[in-house]
Amino acid sequence: MMLMSALRIRVLGELNTERDRVLVARGGQGGSYHSEFLPSKGQTRQIRLDLKLIADLGLVGFPNAGKSSLLTALSHAKPQIASYSPLTAPEIGKVMYEDHKQISVADLPGLIEGAHMNRGMGHQFLKHVERTRQLLFVVDVCGFQLASKTPFRSAFEAVQLLIKELELYKEDLPCKPAVLVVNKMDLPDAEDKLTELQEQLLNPHEFSHLLPDDMLPKNNMVFRHVVPISAATGFGIAHLKTCIRQSLDKDASMATDSLHRDRLQALRGAVPAKNTLTWGPTASV
């Protein structure tokens, strides 16, 4: 959770773990002989709290990629589904597993080219991306065109543009662990389009000419899984759930190992390097 002063946008601090503390306002001093035992007033502030983590996974994709349909297929959520749904807030769904594990997935408001310059949902969308543990990229296997006056983008171009938008907003956002979902595999020629996309992802530099230089990301993302699905028919959904679980469990295991190492290191630092025993002089009777 992030705390900010409401009058002037200034970050006061962050609460990331259970015992984290932030000084929001100073209290007044108690009464004394010199103040005739009257206490002084403390500080008064208006504070805005921003929830930093809203979900385990955030769905990232351009409009009409099928994010809302995917969320419905994965969970019991019922987001608004339309040709272009101008969502203003994330829709949260829960993915349930047989061992009763629950994973939260956020359908983030639709992203368009130029979001880093605050176009469309702009910064409001990208701010939500920061609040998820991992990213679930969703692209239309056959590509998309947002409007008649905008250029057509293939699935590969869509992936590159999504990475670029995240990168321009905050350079370390594309470093989040990510899974790529290739949706609408029920459409004609989808298999051929998927094969083409997989080849392009393996050798992205060979296809960099498809986009202008200013639209190419500095670094290409390596997705943990590339999963073809059809949110409309349910094809691939079960396999996607497995991949999501594996990716999150991997991070949880790494975090646990790191915590154990840190605690062990702290214990080693607290124990003296050499135990010495001091004996007093012996007395003779």
C-alpha positions as CSV (number, residue, x, y, z in Angstrom):
1,M,0.0,0.0,0.0
2,M,1.3,3.5,-0.9
3,L,0.5,6.6,1.2
4,M,0.4,10.0,-0.5
5,S,-0.4,13.5,0.7
6,A,-3.7,14.5,-0.9
7,L,-3.1,18.2,-1.2
8,R,0.2,17.9,-2.9
9,I,1.0,14.6,-4.6
10,R,3.9,13.5,-2.5
11,V,4.7,9.9,-1.6
12,L,5.1,9.6,2.1
13,G,6.1,5.9,2.1
14,E,5.1,2.4,1.3
15,L,3.8,-0.5,3.4
16,N,4.9,-3.7,1.7
17,T,5.3,-6.2,4.6
18,E,3.5,-6.9,7.8
19,R,5.6,-4.8,10.2
20,D,6.3,-1.8,7.9
21,R,5.6,1.6,9.4
22,V,5.3,5.1,7.9
23,L,5.2,8.4,9.8
24,V,2.1,10.1,8.5
25,A,1.8,13.0,10.9
26,R,3.5,14.1,14.1
27,G,1.6,14.3,17.3
28,G,1.7,17.3,19.6
29,Q,3.8,17.5,22.8
30,G,2.3,16.8,26.1
31,G,1.6,19.5,28.6
32,S,4.3,20.7,30.9
33,Y,5.0,23.3,33.6
34,H,6.1,25.9,30.9
35,S,2.9,25.4,28.9
36,E,0.6,25.5,32.0
37,F,0.2,21.8,31.3
38,L,-1.7,22.4,28.1
39,P,-0.7,20.0,25.3
40,S,0.3,21.4,21.8
41,K,-1.6,20.4,18.7
42,G,-0.2,17.8,16.4
43,Q,-0.1,17.8,12.6
44,T,-3.3,17.5,10.5
45,R,-3.0,15.9,7.0
46,Q,-5.3,14.5,4.3
47,I,-3.9,11.2,3.1
48,R,-4.7,9.1,0.1
49,L,-4.1,5.4,0.3
50,D,-3.2,3.6,-3.0
51,L,-3.5,-0.2,-2.9
52,K,-0.3,-1.3,-4.6
53,L,-1.3,-5.0,-5.3
54,I,-4.7,-5.7,-6.7
55,A,-4.2,-9.2,-8.2
56,D,-1.8,-12.0,-8.8
57,L,-2.2,-11.6,-12.6
58,G,-3.1,-8.6,-14.8
59,L,-4.5,-9.1,-18.3
60,V,-2.7,-6.9,-20.7
61,G,-3.9,-6.5,-24.3
62,F,-5.3,-4.1,-26.9
63,P,-9.1,-3.7,-27.2
64,N,-10.9,-6.7,-28.7
65,A,-8.1,-9.2,-27.9
66,G,-10.6,-11.1,-25.8
67,K,-9.5,-10.3,-22.2
68,S,-13.0,-10.1,-20.8
69,S,-14.0,-13.3,-22.4
70,L,-10.9,-15.0,-21.1
71,L,-11.6,-13.7,-17.6
72,T,-15.1,-15.3,-17.8
73,A,-13.6,-18.6,-19.0
74,L,-11.0,-18.6,-16.3
75,S,-13.2,-17.6,-13.4
76,H,-16.7,-16.9,-12.2
77,A,-16.4,-13.1,-13.0
78,K,-18.9,-11.6,-15.4
79,P,-17.2,-8.5,-16.9
80,Q,-18.9,-6.4,-19.5
81,I,-18.2,-7.9,-22.9
82,A,-18.5,-5.7,-26.0
83,S,-16.7,-4.8,-29.3
84,Y,-14.9,-2.1,-27.3
85,S,-15.6,-1.9,-23.6
86,P,-14.3,1.4,-22.1
87,L,-13.7,0.0,-18.6
88,T,-12.7,2.5,-16.0
89,A,-11.7,0.1,-13.2
90,P,-10.2,-3.4,-13.2
91,E,-12.6,-6.4,-13.1
92,I,-11.3,-9.0,-10.6
93,G,-11.9,-12.7,-11.0
94,K,-10.8,-15.7,-9.0
95,V,-9.3,-18.9,-10.6
96,M,-10.1,-21.9,-8.5
97,Y,-8.0,-25.1,-8.3
98,E,-8.8,-28.6,-7.0
99,D,-6.5,-28.1,-4.0
100,H,-8.6,-25.0,-3.1
101,K,-5.9,-22.6,-4.2
102,Q,-7.3,-19.3,-5.4
103,I,-5.5,-17.0,-7.9
104,S,-6.8,-13.5,-8.6
105,V,-6.9,-12.2,-12.1
106,A,-7.5,-8.5,-13.1
107,D,-9.0,-7.6,-16.4
108,L,-7.4,-4.2,-16.8
109,P,-8.9,-1.3,-18.8
110,G,-8.2,-1.5,-22.6
111,L,-4.8,-0.3,-23.6
112,I,-4.2,1.6,-26.9
113,E,-1.1,2.8,-28.7
114,G,0.2,5.9,-27.0
115,A,-1.0,5.0,-23.5
116,H,2.4,6.1,-22.1
117,M,1.5,9.6,-23.3
118,N,-1.9,9.2,-21.4
119,R,-3.9,8.4,-24.5
120,G,-7.1,6.4,-24.0
121,M,-7.1,5.1,-20.4
122,G,-3.4,6.0,-20.4
123,H,-1.7,6.3,-17.1
124,Q,-4.8,5.0,-15.3
125,F,-4.3,1.6,-17.1
126,L,-0.5,1.5,-16.7
127,K,-0.8,2.3,-13.0
128,H,-2.9,-0.8,-12.5
129,V,-0.3,-2.9,-14.3
130,E,2.2,-2.0,-11.6
131,R,-0.2,-3.5,-9.0
132,T,0.0,-7.1,-10.2
133,R,2.5,-9.8,-9.5
134,Q,2.7,-11.1,-13.0
135,L,1.4,-10.2,-16.5
136,L,-0.9,-12.2,-18.8
137,F,-0.5,-10.8,-22.3
138,V,-3.5,-11.5,-24.5
139,V,-3.3,-11.1,-28.3
140,D,-5.6,-11.9,-31.2
141,V,-3.9,-14.6,-33.3
142,C,-5.2,-13.0,-36.5
143,G,-4.2,-9.4,-35.5
144,F,-6.4,-6.4,-35.0
145,Q,-7.3,-2.9,-36.2
146,L,-8.7,-0.6,-33.6
147,A,-10.4,1.8,-36.2
148,S,-10.5,2.3,-39.9
149,K,-7.9,5.1,-39.7
150,T,-5.4,3.1,-37.6
151,P,-3.0,0.6,-39.1
152,F,-3.6,-3.1,-38.9
153,R,-1.4,-4.9,-36.4
154,S,-0.4,-8.6,-36.6
155,A,-0.2,-10.6,-33.4
156,F,3.6,-10.2,-33.3
157,E,3.3,-6.4,-33.8
158,A,0.8,-6.3,-31.0
159,V,3.1,-8.1,-28.6
160,Q,6.0,-5.7,-29.5
161,L,3.8,-2.6,-29.1
162,L,2.4,-3.8,-25.7
163,I,6.0,-4.3,-24.4
164,K,6.9,-0.8,-25.7
165,E,4.0,0.9,-24.0
166,L,4.9,-0.7,-20.7
167,E,8.6,0.2,-21.2
168,L,7.9,3.8,-22.0
169,Y,5.7,4.2,-18.9
170,K,8.2,2.6,-16.6
171,E,11.3,0.9,-17.8
172,D,11.2,-2.1,-15.4
173,L,7.6,-3.0,-16.0
174,P,8.5,-5.5,-18.8
175,C,10.8,-7.3,-16.3
176,K,7.7,-8.7,-14.6
177,P,7.2,-12.5,-15.2
178,A,4.8,-12.9,-18.1
179,V,2.7,-15.5,-19.9
180,L,1.6,-14.9,-23.5
181,V,-2.0,-16.0,-24.4
182,V,-2.8,-16.3,-28.1
183,N,-6.5,-16.1,-28.3
184,K,-9.2,-16.8,-30.9
185,M,-7.7,-20.1,-32.1
186,D,-11.2,-21.0,-33.4
187,L,-10.8,-18.6,-36.3
188,P,-9.9,-19.7,-39.8
189,D,-6.1,-20.0,-40.6
190,A,-5.4,-19.6,-36.8
191,E,-2.9,-22.5,-36.8
192,D,-0.9,-21.0,-39.6
193,K,-0.9,-17.6,-37.9
194,L,0.2,-19.2,-34.6
195,T,3.1,-21.0,-36.3
196,E,4.2,-17.6,-37.9
197,L,4.0,-15.9,-34.5
198,Q,6.0,-18.6,-32.7
199,E,8.8,-18.2,-35.3
200,Q,8.8,-14.4,-34.9
201,L,9.0,-14.7,-31.2
202,L,12.0,-17.0,-31.4
203,N,13.8,-14.5,-33.8
204,P,12.3,-11.1,-33.0
205,H,15.3,-9.1,-34.5
206,E,14.7,-10.7,-37.9
207,F,11.3,-9.2,-38.0
208,S,12.1,-5.8,-36.5
209,H,11.5,-4.1,-39.9
210,L,7.7,-4.6,-39.4
211,L,7.6,-1.7,-37.0
212,P,9.2,1.8,-37.0
213,D,12.3,2.1,-34.8
214,D,10.5,4.2,-32.2
215,M,7.9,1.5,-31.7
216,L,10.4,-1.3,-31.0
217,P,11.1,-2.2,-27.4
218,K,14.7,-1.9,-26.1
219,N,14.6,-5.4,-24.8
220,N,12.5,-8.3,-25.9
221,M,10.5,-10.2,-23.2
222,V,11.0,-13.9,-22.8
223,F,7.6,-15.4,-21.9
224,R,7.5,-18.3,-19.5
225,H,4.7,-19.9,-21.5
226,V,3.0,-19.2,-24.9
227,V,-0.4,-20.7,-24.7
228,P,-2.9,-20.9,-27.6
229,I,-6.5,-20.8,-26.5
230,S,-10.0,-20.0,-27.6
231,A,-11.9,-18.2,-24.9
232,A,-15.1,-18.6,-26.9
233,T,-14.9,-22.4,-27.1
234,G,-12.9,-23.2,-24.0
235,F,-10.0,-24.7,-26.0
236,G,-6.7,-24.5,-24.1
237,I,-8.2,-23.0,-20.9
238,A,-7.3,-26.0,-18.7
239,H,-3.7,-25.9,-19.9
240,L,-3.5,-22.2,-19.4
241,K,-4.7,-22.6,-15.8
242,T,-1.8,-25.1,-15.2
243,C,0.7,-22.7,-16.7
244,I,-0.5,-19.8,-14.6
245,R,-0.2,-22.0,-11.4
246,Q,3.3,-23.2,-12.4
247,S,4.5,-19.6,-13.0
248,L,3.2,-18.2,-9.7
249,D,4.4,-21.2,-7.7
250,K,7.8,-20.8,-9.2
251,D,8.0,-17.2,-7.9
252,A,6.6,-18.2,-4.5
253,S,9.3,-20.9,-4.2
254,M,12.1,-18.5,-5.2
255,A,10.8,-15.9,-2.7
256,T,10.7,-18.5,0.1
257,D,14.2,-19.7,-0.7
258,S,15.5,-16.1,-0.7
259,L,13.8,-15.4,2.7
260,H,15.4,-18.5,4.2
261,R,18.8,-17.5,3.0
262,D,18.4,-14.0,4.4
263,R,17.3,-15.3,7.8
264,L,20.2,-17.8,7.9
265,Q,22.7,-15.0,7.0
266,A,21.2,-12.9,9.8
267,L,21.6,-15.7,12.3
268,R,25.1,-16.3,11.3
269,G,25.9,-12.7,11.8
270,A,24.4,-12.7,15.2
271,V,26.5,-15.6,16.5
272,P,30.1,-14.7,17.5
273,A,32.7,-16.1,15.2
274,K,34.6,-17.8,18.1
275,N,33.4,-18.8,21.5
276,T,36.0,-18.1,24.2
277,L,35.8,-19.2,27.8
278,T,37.5,-17.2,30.6
279,W,38.5,-19.0,33.7
280,G,39.2,-17.3,37.0
281,P,42.2,-18.0,39.2
282,T,42.1,-21.3,41.1
283,A,42.1,-21.1,44.8
284,S,44.0,-23.5,47.1
285,V,42.9,-24.6,50.5
